[in-house]
Amino acid sequence: MTAADITEKAMPVAACITKMLDISTGHIPKHTADALGEKDSEVKPALWDSISYVHYHEYGWIIHCTSTPEEDLKGEHQELVNLIKIASANGATHLKLDCDAPVAEGLPVFNW
């Protein structure tokens, strides 16, 4: 691809900005957190191949909402499915689960 090809497909900076739902890790149960895995773990997390996400330092995870196959998460990780749906319904392309983020009213909270 040449520089001209890249420039031809360029978009305004404002079109490159995405929204993110920043919410407490307390909104997912411990088994879902375990399935997302810990930072620097030697073991491949259970959800590693199911959804697109990264570890957010030692504080949580950032999940790409538009590529999350709901059928892989239903049942065992329904709370995560619900948060992804809430993020998407509000125009967010990412869900950030952060231990220091706010707890949202009306959503279940898990103490782990």
C-alpha positions in Angstrom: 0.0 0.0 0.0 1.4 3.4 -0.9 1.1 6.7 1.0 -1.4 7.9 -1.6 -3.6 4.8 -1.0 -3.5 5.5 2.8 -4.3 9.2 2.3 -7.2 8.4 0.0 -8.8 6.3 2.7 -8.0 8.7 5.5 -10.9 9.9 7.7 -11.3 13.0 9.9 -9.8 12.5 13.4 -13.3 12.9 14.9 -14.4 9.8 13.0 -11.6 7.8 14.6 -12.7 8.5 18.2 -14.6 5.7 19.9 -16.8 5.5 23.0 -16.0 3.2 26.0 -18.2 2.0 28.9 -15.9 2.3 32.0 -17.5 0.2 34.7 -16.5 -1.7 37.9 -15.1 -5.2 37.7 -17.6 -5.8 40.5 -20.3 -6.2 37.8 -18.9 -9.5 36.8 -18.7 -12.6 39.0 -15.4 -14.1 40.0 -15.6 -17.1 37.6 -15.9 -14.6 34.7 -12.9 -12.7 35.9 -11.0 -16.0 36.2 -12.1 -16.8 32.6 -10.7 -13.5 31.4 -7.4 -14.3 33.2 -4.8 -12.4 35.1 -2.1 -10.1 33.7 1.1 -11.9 33.0 -0.4 -15.3 33.7 1.4 -18.3 32.2 -2.0 -20.0 31.6 -4.1 -19.2 28.5 -7.4 -17.7 29.9 -10.6 -19.6 29.1 -12.2 -16.7 27.1 -9.0 -15.9 25.2 -10.2 -17.4 22.0 -13.9 -16.4 22.4 -13.7 -12.6 22.6 -11.3 -9.8 21.6 -9.9 -8.2 24.7 -6.7 -7.1 26.5 -5.7 -6.9 30.1 -5.8 -3.4 31.5 -2.7 -3.6 33.6 -3.6 -5.3 36.9 -6.8 -3.3 37.1 -9.1 -5.2 34.7 -9.8 -5.7 31.0 -10.8 -3.8 27.9 -13.2 -5.7 25.7 -13.9 -4.9 22.0 -17.8 -5.1 22.0 -18.4 -5.4 18.3 -16.6 -8.6 17.9 -17.9 -10.5 20.8 -19.8 -13.7 19.9 -22.7 -13.9 22.3 -23.2 -17.6 21.9 -19.7 -18.3 23.4 -20.5 -16.4 26.5 -24.2 -17.2 27.2 -25.1 -19.0 30.4 -21.8 -19.1 32.3 -20.9 -15.5 31.6 -24.3 -13.9 31.1 -23.4 -10.8 33.2 -20.5 -10.1 30.7 -22.9 -10.5 27.8 -25.3 -8.0 29.4 -22.5 -5.4 29.9 -21.4 -5.8 26.3 -25.1 -5.3 25.2 -25.4 -2.2 27.4 -22.1 -0.8 26.0 -23.2 -1.4 22.4 -26.7 -0.1 22.9 -25.1 3.2 24.1 -22.8 3.5 21.1 -19.7 2.2 22.8 -17.3 0.0 20.9 -15.4 -1.0 24.0 -16.1 -2.1 27.6 -13.5 -1.3 30.2 -13.9 -3.4 33.4 -11.8 -1.6 36.0 -11.5 -2.3 39.7 -11.4 1.5 40.3 -14.3 2.4 38.0 -17.7 3.4 39.2 -20.4 0.9 40.2 -23.5 1.5 38.0 -27.0 1.7 39.5 -29.4 -1.1 38.7 -26.7 -3.7 37.8 -25.8 -6.7 39.9 -22.7 -6.4 42.0 -20.5 -9.3 42.9 -18.2 -9.2 46.0 -15.0 -11.1 45.2 
